[in-house]
Amino acid sequence: MSLLKKLYNDLGEGAFLMLATFLVNLSNYGLNLFVGRWLGPEGFAEANLIATLVMVLSFLAMGLQLTIAKLTAAGQLDIAIKLRRLILKYSIALVVLLCLFSGLIQQFLNFQRPFSFYILFLGIPFYFLMSIQRGFYQGQTAFKKLAYTYLLEMVTRASLTILLLVVAKGFHLSTEIVALGFLASFIITYSCNKVDLVADEKSMVSLRSIIPFLVIIAFYELSQIVINNSDVILVQHYFPGVEAGLYASMALLGRAVFFATWTVVTILFPKVIEKEKNGEPHQGLFWTALVIVAVVGLIMVVAAFWLGEEIMFYAFGAAYNEIAQYLWIYTLLTSLFACANVFVYYNMSLEKYIPVFISIVFGLLQVVLMMVYNESIVQILYVQLATMGTMLIAMCTYQILQSNLKFEREEKSMLSNYSILK
């Protein structure tokens, strides 16, 4: 009876997190659509670049969150405490470094509003500390508390950004306002969700024991950054402002698959760790997650293919219609990436890291190919489609090989036991 109650509570909190994440993503999309309509394609290109930089930070922060989640799930809070102290120091150093090189970043991205960089950079320490709090909730499978942090961040950013954009209309401060919205949401969410990680000082162990996992996570999140954001950054570099804005609007809608299915892998990670720790089967979790992601992706690709123009028109307006014909391609390549992500998270929770390196290789390959083939937006899209498709095939091949090896080991073990009994 207690087992059924626990299962019900876990599913209830997981379902709440999925609902909250859906609402957060829906609200964030609504905010981006408002900003896109408010500013037009050229202005949206710069405002979206701030959001893209936050996306880059979010993957680094997700690496921290997963590491803390793993430590918490394994009962190693002592290491988590040490890691939090270390992250605070290095995040401040990162802010200083980014401020020093902001001129080069601005020049590479053809960015006209440098002060917004400084506003955003100030939020980095708060963002990383907030992610550590989320990792603690995730590791404890406290999905409701985790969901509340996402809701608070979204409400703060959306309300402040819209209010300031309306009030400051005509002052040409839109990019700075977008950055300020992010900064305020990081500070408020962190301040309202402080977590005291307490461990027995006598049991403190060396941080070195978690370094291999932390390095793996860092490399994987780097590949996520490259795959998810390199296209927008390179388009901003190679193409004029209007084209970059059109591409950014398409990318924003096409990535809906990734964000719609992100909660699936968020729940998958600690659940697989828990089942592996208890010696329980967990393959069913993997297949369930993969099917959910694939079905959601397929539905969105079909919708983008048949209703691309309508979606772009109602989302951003007539000024963005010329990019609508490519929306289904971007949605398809994002769906392939989201499916590959399930393979990586599942194996990473089992401390199998080959899929991580597969992701890194294809992420770097994608950047190199886009730097070579960038004569048009279509070329950029086809490069990504080919790269993500091949990466998913590589992930499937690895998983099949792993399953075959596991079957052979089990078969040999059974034969060995049989011979001993005989």
Summary of the structure (lengths in Angstrom):
residues: 422
radius of gyration: 22.2
end to end distance: 41.1
largest distance: 87.6
contacts: 1415
relative contact order: 0.11
helix: 88%
strand: 0%
